[in-house]
Amino acid sequence: MKEASSSMGMNDGALRSLNHSARPAPGAERRERADRRRRPWWSVVYGSFNPRRRRPARRLDDSRFHPVDWYSAHLLAVSIGILLLSATDAFLTSYLLLHGADEVNPVMAVLVYRSIAMFAVVKMSITGASIMTMVFLSRYRFMRLVRVELVLYAALAVYIWLIGYELWMLKGSSDMQLL
């Protein structure tokens, strides 16, 4: 008899859990906790450390766009490097222009000769927007040939070369001033 009563107790518990998980009445709220849409910053923080989409979808031959919400950490370092080198380039360009150099880029020449501040704002805005776009598309291929991630590395290399060239120009201008 004890076995029957203990098994009956288990069945009562199962029945209670089934009744508890039964569908609520129409129009009744099913959620017991707070709505996550009311806490947007928590969703951002939680999503930053617990991403759901790390890779594009399996069907890569689809023409649809498949974004991810978690990017490689090295892309942050490359992006910050490009932004810092871009700011350095803007500073060195303005310094060289004050000492007699000419702006070779015709688009930036229009801005730099009107206002150095506008030149710096436009340069950093264009660079920042381009970097964000390339990081967002880093897993895709540019013209179906080169991964966009490699284009970011190429931009970093070009900026390193450009800063080296500007420093070389500064060294050359200081040698001329000494003579």
C-alpha positions in Angstrom: 0.0 0.0 0.0 2.9 2.3 0.7 4.1 1.9 -2.9 0.7 2.7 -4.3 0.4 5.9 -2.2 3.9 7.1 -3.1 3.3 6.5 -6.8 0.0 8.3 -6.4 1.8 11.3 -4.9 4.1 11.4 -8.0 1.1 11.4 -10.3 -0.5 14.2 -8.3 2.7 16.2 -8.8 2.7 15.5 -12.5 -0.9 16.5 -12.7 -0.2 19.7 -10.9 2.7 20.6 -13.2 0.6 19.8 -16.2 -2.2 22.0 -14.9 0.3 24.7 -14.1 1.7 24.7 -17.7 -1.7 24.6 -19.3 -2.4 27.4 -21.7 -3.8 30.5 -20.1 -7.2 31.9 -20.9 -7.4 33.9 -24.1 -6.3 37.5 -23.6 -4.4 36.6 -20.4 -0.7 37.5 -20.2 1.6 34.4 -20.4 4.8 36.1 -19.4 5.7 36.0 -15.7 8.8 38.2 -15.9 9.3 41.8 -17.1 9.1 42.4 -20.8 12.6 42.6 -22.2 11.6 45.4 -24.6 11.2 47.7 -21.7 14.9 47.3 -20.8 16.8 48.2 -24.0 20.2 48.8 -22.3 20.1 45.5 -20.5 19.4 43.8 -23.9 22.4 45.6 -25.4 24.7 44.6 -22.5 23.4 41.0 -22.4 23.6 40.7 -26.2 27.2 41.9 -26.2 28.3 39.1 -24.0 25.9 36.4 -25.2 25.6 36.8 -29.0 23.3 34.6 -31.0 24.5 35.1 -34.6 28.2 34.7 -34.9 28.3 33.4 -38.5 26.3 34.1 -41.6 23.5 31.7 -42.4 24.3 28.3 -43.9 22.7 29.2 -47.2 25.4 31.5 -48.5 24.2 31.2 -52.1 21.1 33.2 -51.2 21.1 36.8 -52.4 19.7 38.1 -49.2 21.9 39.9 -46.7 22.9 37.9 -43.6 24.3 40.2 -40.9 26.0 38.9 -37.7 26.0 40.5 -34.3 29.4 39.4 -33.1 32.6 40.4 -34.8 36.2 39.4 -34.3 38.2 41.3 -31.7 41.1 42.1 -34.1 38.7 44.2 -36.2 38.3 46.6 -33.3 42.1 47.0 -33.1 42.4 47.6 -36.9 39.5 50.1 -36.7 41.0 52.1 -33.9 44.4 52.0 -35.6 42.9 53.4 -38.8 41.0 56.1 -36.9 44.1 57.2 -35.0 46.2 57.2 -38.2 43.5 59.2 -39.9 43.6 61.8 -37.2 47.4 61.9 -37.3 47.1 62.3 -41.1 44.8 65.3 -40.7 47.1 66.9 -38.2 50.2 66.3 -40.3 48.5 67.5 -43.4 47.5 70.8 -41.8 51.0 71.2 -40.4 52.6 70.6 -43.8 50.1 73.0 -45.5 51.2 75.7 -43.1 54.8 75.1 -44.1 54.2 75.3 -47.9 53.0 71.9 -49.0 50.0 71.4 -51.3 47.0 69.1 -50.9 47.0 66.6 -53.7 43.5 65.2 -53.1 41.2 67.5 -55.1 38.1 66.8 -52.9 39.9 67.5 -49.7 41.8 70.5 -51.2 38.4 72.3 -51.6 37.8 71.7 -47.9 41.2 72.3 -46.5 41.7 75.7 -48.1 38.3 76.9 -46.8 38.5 75.6 -43.2 40.9 73.3 -41.5 38.2 72.4 -38.9 35.7 71.5 -41.6 38.4 69.4 -43.3 39.1 67.5 -40.1 35.4 66.9 -39.4 34.6 65.7 -42.9 37.8 63.5 -43.0 37.0 61.8 -39.7 33.3 61.4 -40.6 34.1 59.8 -43.9 36.7 57.5 -42.4 34.5 56.5 -39.4 31.5 55.7 -41.6 33.7 53.7 -44.0 35.2 51.7 -41.2 31.8 51.0 -39.6 30.5 49.8 -43.0 33.6 47.6 -43.6 33.4 46.0 -40.2 29.7 45.4 -40.7 30.4 43.7 -44.0 33.7 42.1 -42.9 32.6 38.5 -43.6 31.6 39.3 -47.2 33.7 39.6 -50.3 34.3 42.8 -52.2 33.4 42.2 -55.8 33.2 38.5 -55.0 37.1 38.4 -54.9 38.5 39.8 -51.7 37.1 39.6 -48.2 36.2 43.0 -46.8 38.3 42.2 -43.7 41.4 42.2 -45.9 40.4 45.6 -47.3 40.5 46.9 -43.8 44.0 45.6 -43.4 44.9 47.2 -46.7 43.5 50.6 -45.5 45.6 50.3 -42.3 48.7 49.6 -44.4 48.0 52.5 -46.7 47.6 54.9 -43.7 50.9 53.6 -42.2 52.6 54.3 -45.5 51.0 57.8 -45.7 52.1 58.8 -42.2 55.6 57.6 -43.0 55.6 59.7 -46.2 54.3 62.7 -44.4 57.0 62.3 -41.7 59.6 62.0 -44.5 58.3 65.2 -45.9 58.5 66.9 -42.5 62.1 65.7 -42.2 62.9 67.1 -45.7 61.3 70.4 -44.9 63.3 70.8 -41.7 66.5 70.0 -43.6 65.7 72.8 -46.1 64.9 75.3 -43.4 68.3 74.6 -41.8 70.2 75.4 -45.0 
